[in-house]
Amino acid sequence: MESLRELYKIGAGPSSSHTMGPQKAARIFKEKHPSARRRRVELYGALALTGKGHLTDWIIKRELGESSCEVVFLPEINFDYHPNGMKFIAYDDAGKQIGEWLVFSVGGGDLKNLNEERVAGNLLYPHGNMADILEHTEKNNQTLLTYILRAEGAEIWDFAMEILAAMFSAVERGVNSFGTLPGALAIKRRAGDIYQQYEKTRDFNTLIFSAALAVSEENAAGGEVVTAPTCGSSGVMPGVLYAYHKHRQYPLPKLAEGLLVGGLVGNLVKRNASISGAEVGCQGEVGTACAMTAAAVSHIEGGTNRQIEYAAEIALEHHLGMTCDPVLGYVQIPCIERNALSARRAVDSAAFALLTDGSHYISLDDVIQSLKETGRDLHPHYRETALGGLAKRKARK
């Protein structure tokens, strides 16, 4: 598996697949063809269907130049490799084509070329599934945290603290922001109002809800968030970790440990299934975020390796089949509320697992494979195309 540095990324919302990935691709293409006078970018499949609501065209034009870049939406063109395809074309002064690049935004801000191997080799970690990790750690009397640190090196601590700071910064910006979110839905920000209720009641759940909403609203507004594992699911982990810090006074280094342990779960889903809503639905985004957060909470609460694995399994299992049906293509409905509710579910999943010895029938690896199969079976209308589900019903009104 790749480093956790490739999972947790700091960037602008509202979508790691639709903004961070295309922005990165545009920057690469611009550097490769600096003399181009004009550029055309074609967006395909799900990327085209929800690109307007996700600000894909805006971020590409901002990177390549508003006056010299044309973005074309072609939803009828689809590739089996991945639904988030895009083609960059460069032209010289005479209008002659001088460059072309077909690339795919496969989730979490990552890019792949057509038919490129989706799963990287064991770059840092010697194992590719949780069963092997558990066997190895038990044989060597290691915690999952020790396993991660031996793979990543001690310098991962500074990275984890940087990611945690970025998460908490997004929470604090969000709870101090009011008004409406950009876009045709005119969604009212609620994190600030709910946070004010927390200040009166000091209720732990209220703080979780407000903190998770805060990050999701910041993401919807194009603010800076952390992919955990994606922008669309960026509120779950920060919401919970912030509540554990502010309400229960857990120290930052302990929370950074949880972030690393949760990241291991995210990496397993990314490697063996997908974290792309356009490929497997929201089970791959919010479902994975919930599993990551459940693992993090189980760790900081003193759980064993088996209890941590069970917490992640519970959280992910009960998100199987979750669709991605953003209304009008915005990362707002149902995304924002979904982050808040799944944040609480992560805490409950950890609490349940910690009541047991960690033994259970269905493994995390089993659930990850089920996620992959379920995502493959989901009708495309329920995979970030805004053609079915809630999005379809809203479109009728």
C-alpha positions in Angstrom: 0.0 0.0 0.0 1.0 3.6 -0.5 1.9 6.0 2.2 -0.8 7.7 4.2 0.5 10.9 2.7 -1.3 9.8 -0.5 -4.6 9.4 1.4 -4.8 12.5 3.5 -4.4 15.6 1.3 -5.1 19.2 2.1 -6.9 21.0 -0.7 -9.9 23.0 -1.8 -13.4 21.5 -1.9 -16.0 20.6 -2.8 -14.8 17.4 -4.4 -11.5 15.6 -4.5 -12.6 13.8 -7.7 -14.1 16.8 -9.4 -11.9 19.7 -8.2 -8.6 18.5 -6.7 -8.0 15.8 -9.4 -8.9 18.0 -12.4 -6.9 20.9 -11.0 -3.9 18.6 -10.6 -4.3 17.3 -14.1 -4.7 20.8 -15.5 -1.5 21.9 -13.8 0.4 18.9 -15.1 -0.8 19.5 -18.7 0.0 23.2 -18.6 3.5 22.4 -17.5 3.9 19.9 -20.3 2.7 22.3 -22.9 3.6 25.8 -21.7 3.6 27.3 -25.2 0.0 26.3 -26.0 -2.1 29.2 -27.1 -5.4 27.5 -26.6 -6.6 24.4 -24.7 -9.8 22.3 -24.8 -10.8 20.1 -22.0 -13.5 17.4 -22.5 -15.2 16.0 -19.4 -16.8 12.5 -19.7 -19.3 10.3 -17.9 -20.0 11.1 -14.3 -17.4 13.9 -14.3 -19.5 15.7 -17.0 -22.9 15.0 -15.4 -22.0 16.6 -12.1 -19.1 18.8 -13.1 -21.1 22.1 -13.0 -22.3 21.5 -9.4 -18.8 20.3 -8.4 -17.1 23.4 -9.9 -15.0 21.2 -12.3 -15.1 23.7 -15.2 -14.4 26.6 -12.8 -11.2 25.0 -11.3 -9.9 23.9 -14.7 -10.4 27.4 -16.2 -8.8 29.0 -13.2 -5.7 26.8 -13.7 -5.5 27.1 -17.5 -6.8 30.6 -18.1 -10.4 31.7 -18.5 -10.0 33.2 -21.9 -7.8 30.5 -23.4 -9.5 27.4 -22.2 -12.8 25.7 -23.4 -14.4 23.1 -21.2 -16.9 20.8 -22.9 -19.3 18.4 -21.1 -19.8 15.1 -22.9 -21.7 12.8 -20.5 -22.5 10.4 -23.2 -18.9 9.3 -23.5 -18.0 6.7 -20.9 -15.0 4.5 -20.3 -15.2 1.2 -18.5 -11.9 2.0 -16.7 -13.5 4.7 -14.6 -16.5 7.1 -15.0 -14.5 10.2 -14.3 -12.6 10.6 -17.5 -11.3 13.8 -19.1 -9.2 14.7 -22.1 -6.9 17.7 -22.3 -6.0 19.0 -25.8 -3.5 21.8 -26.5 -3.2 23.9 -29.7 -0.5 26.3 -31.0 -0.9 29.8 -32.5 -1.9 28.3 -35.9 -4.6 26.2 -34.3 -2.7 23.0 -34.8 -3.0 20.3 -32.1 0.3 19.9 -30.2 -0.7 17.7 -27.3 -3.4 15.4 -25.9 -3.9 13.6 -22.6 -6.7 11.3 -21.6 -6.7 10.9 -17.8 -9.0 9.8 -15.0 -9.8 11.2 -11.6 -10.2 8.0 -9.6 -10.9 9.4 -6.1 -9.2 11.2 -3.3 -7.5 13.6 -5.8 -5.6 10.7 -7.5 -5.0 10.5 -11.2 -4.6 7.5 -13.5 -4.0 7.0 -17.2 -6.3 4.7 -19.2 -5.8 1.1 -18.2 -3.0 2.0 -15.8 -2.8 -0.4 -12.9 -5.1 0.9 -10.2 -3.4 -0.8 -7.3 0.1 0.3 -6.7 2.6 -2.2 -5.5 3.5 -2.6 -1.8 5.4 0.6 -1.8 5.6 1.0 1.9 3.5 -1.6 3.6 4.3 -5.3 3.4 0.7 -6.4 3.5 -2.4 -5.6 1.4 -5.3 -6.8 3.6 -6.3 -6.6 7.2 -6.1 -10.4 7.8 -2.4 -10.4 7.0 -1.8 -7.3 9.0 -3.5 -8.8 12.1 -1.6 -12.0 11.7 1.7 -10.2 11.4 1.1 -7.8 14.3 0.0 -10.6 16.6 3.0 -12.7 15.7 5.3 -9.8 16.4 3.4 -8.4 19.4 2.8 -5.1 17.7 0.0 -2.6 17.8 -1.4 -1.3 14.6 0.2 2.0 15.4 3.6 0.4 15.7 3.0 -1.4 12.4 2.2 2.0 10.7 5.2 3.8 12.2 7.6 1.1 11.1 6.3 1.3 7.6 6.1 5.1 7.4 9.0 6.2 9.5 9.1 8.6 12.5 8.6 11.6 10.2 5.0 10.6 9.7 4.3 12.2 13.1 4.9 15.8 11.8 2.6 15.0 8.8 -0.2 13.6 11.1 0.0 16.7 13.3 -0.2 19.0 10.2 -3.3 17.1 8.9 -4.9 17.3 12.3 -4.3 21.0 12.5 -5.8 21.5 9.0 -8.9 19.4 10.0 -9.4 21.5 13.2 -8.9 24.7 11.3 -11.7 23.8 8.9 -14.0 23.0 11.9 -13.3 26.4 13.6 -13.8 28.3 10.3 -17.1 26.4 9.8 -18.6 27.0 13.2 -17.9 30.7 12.9 -19.4 31.0 9.4 -23.1 31.8 8.7 -25.3 32.6 5.8 -26.0 30.4 2.8 -23.8 28.1 0.8 -23.0 29.0 -2.9 -25.2 27.4 -5.6 -28.8 27.2 -6.7 -29.9 25.2 -3.6 -29.2 28.2 -1.3 -28.6 25.8 1.6 -28.4 27.6 5.0 -25.3 27.0 7.0 -26.2 25.3 10.3 -22.9 24.4 12.0 -22.6 27.8 13.7 -26.1 27.7 15.1 -25.7 24.1 16.4 -22.3 25.0 17.9 -24.0 27.8 19.8 -26.4 25.2 21.2 -23.4 23.1 22.3 -22.0 26.1 24.2 -25.2 26.2 26.2 -25.7 22.5 26.8 -22.2 21.0 26.6 -23.7 18.0 25.0 -21.1 15.7 23.3 -23.3 14.7 20.5 -24.2 18.3 19.6 -20.5 19.1 19.3 -19.9 16.1 17.0 -22.8 17.2 14.8 -21.7 20.8 14.7 -18.1 20.0 14.0 -18.8 17.5 11.2 -21.3 19.9 9.7 -18.7 22.7 9.9 -16.2 20.9 7.8 -18.8 19.7 5.3 -20.1 23.2 4.9 -16.6 24.6 4.4 -16.1 21.9 1.8 -19.3 22.8 0.0 -18.2 26.4 0.0 -14.9 25.5 -1.7 -12.9 26.0 1.5 -9.7 24.1 2.5 -10.4 20.7 3.9 -8.6 17.3 4.2 -9.5 14.3 2.1 -10.5 11.7 4.7 -10.7 9.9 2.4 -12.4 12.3 0.1 -13.7 15.9 0.1 -17.3 14.7 0.1 -16.6 12.7 3.3 -14.2 15.2 4.9 -16.4 16.1 7.8 -16.7 12.7 9.6 -13.2 12.2 11.1 -12.5 15.9 11.9 -16.0 16.2 13.6 -15.3 13.3 15.9 -11.6 14.0 16.7 -12.4 17.7 17.4 -15.1 16.7 19.8 -12.8 14.3 21.6 -10.2 17.1 21.9 -12.5 20.0 22.9 -15.1 18.1 25.0 -13.1 15.2 26.4 -9.7 16.9 26.5 -7.9 14.1 24.6 -4.3 15.4 23.7 -3.4 16.2 20.1 -0.7 13.5 19.9 -3.2 10.8 21.0 -5.6 12.0 18.3 -2.8 12.0 15.7 -2.3 8.3 16.6 -6.0 7.7 15.9 -5.7 9.5 12.6 -2.9 7.2 11.5 -4.7 4.1 12.6 -7.8 5.2 10.8 -5.7 6.0 7.7 -4.6 2.4 7.6 -8.3 1.4 7.1 -8.8 4.0 4.4 -5.8 2.7 2.6 -7.2 -0.8 2.6 -10.5 0.3 1.1 -8.6 2.4 -1.5 -6.4 -0.5 -2.4 -9.0 -3.3 -2.5 -12.2 -1.5 -3.5 -12.6 2.2 -4.2 -13.1 5.5 -2.4 -14.7 7.1 -5.5 -18.4 7.9 -5.3 -18.6 7.8 -9.1 -17.3 4.3 -9.1 -19.0 2.7 -6.0 -21.4 5.2 -4.6 -21.2 7.0 -1.2 -20.5 3.7 0.6 -16.9 4.2 -0.7 -16.8 7.8 0.6 -18.8 8.4 3.7 -18.8 4.6 4.5 -15.0 4.5 4.4 -14.8 7.8 6.4 -17.0 6.2 9.1 -14.9 3.1 9.2 -11.7 5.1 9.4 -13.1 7.2 12.3 -14.4 4.1 14.1 -10.9 2.6 14.0 -9.4 5.9 15.2 -11.8 6.1 18.1 -11.3 2.5 19.1 -7.5 3.1 19.1 -7.6 6.3 21.3 -10.0 4.5 23.7 -7.4 1.7 24.2 -8.8 -0.9 21.9 -6.9 -4.0 20.8 -6.0 -4.6 17.2 -9.0 -7.0 16.9 -11.3 -4.5 18.4 -10.1 -1.7 16.1 -10.7 -4.0 13.1 -14.1 -4.9 14.4 -15.1 -1.2 14.9 -14.1 -0.5 11.3 -16.0 -3.5 10.0 -19.2 -2.5 11.8 -19.0 1.0 10.5 -18.4 0.0 6.9 -20.8 -2.9 6.9 -23.8 -0.7 7.8 -23.0 1.7 4.9 -23.0 -1.0 2.2 -25.2 0.0 -0.7 -25.3 3.7 0.2 -25.9 5.6 -3.0 -24.4 8.9 -4.3 -27.2 11.0 -5.6 -26.2 14.7 -5.1 -29.1 17.1 -5.8 -28.2 19.3 -8.8 -24.7 17.9 -8.6 -23.8 19.9 -5.5 -21.8 18.3 -2.6 -24.6 19.5 -0.3 -27.7 17.3 -0.2 -27.5 14.6 1.1 -23.7 14.9 1.7 -23.6 17.5 4.5 -26.1 15.8 6.8 -24.7 12.4 6.0 -21.3 13.4 7.3 -22.7 14.5 10.6 -24.8 11.4 11.1 -22.0 9.0 10.1 -19.7 10.8 12.5 -22.0 9.7 15.4 -22.2 6.2 13.9 -18.4 5.9 14.0 -18.4 6.6 17.7 -21.2 4.1 18.2 -19.4 1.4 16.1 -16.3 1.8 18.3 -18.3 1.7 21.5 -20.0 -1.5 20.4 -16.7 -3.2 19.3 -15.0 -2.2 22.6 -17.7 -4.1 24.5 -16.5 -7.3 22.9 -13.2 -9.2 22.7 -13.0 -8.3 19.0 -14.0 -11.7 17.6 -16.7 -11.7 15.0 -17.9 -13.6 11.9 -17.6 -11.1 9.0 -14.2 -9.6 8.6 -13.3 -6.1 7.5 -11.7 -7.6 4.4 -15.0 -9.4 3.6 -16.9 -6.1 3.9 -14.4 -4.3 1.6 -14.9 -6.9 -1.0 -18.6 -6.6 -0.6 -18.3 -2.8 -1.1 -16.5 -3.4 -4.3 -19.0 -5.8 -5.6 -22.0 -3.8 -4.5 -20.5 -0.7 -6.1 -20.1 -2.5 -9.4 -23.8 -3.7 -9.2 -25.2 -0.2 -8.4 -27.0 1.4 -11.3 -25.0 4.3 -12.7 -27.8 6.7 -11.7 -26.8 6.1 -8.1 -23.1 6.7 -8.6 -22.6 10.5 -8.6 -24.4 11.2 -11.8 -27.3 13.1 -10.3 -29.7 11.1 -12.5 -31.5 9.1 -9.8 -32.5 8.9 -6.2 -32.9 12.2 -4.4 -31.4 14.1 -7.3 -34.1 12.8 -9.6 -36.9 13.8 -7.3 -35.6 17.2 -6.7 -35.3 17.8 -10.5 -39.0 17.1 -10.9 -40.0 20.0 -8.6 
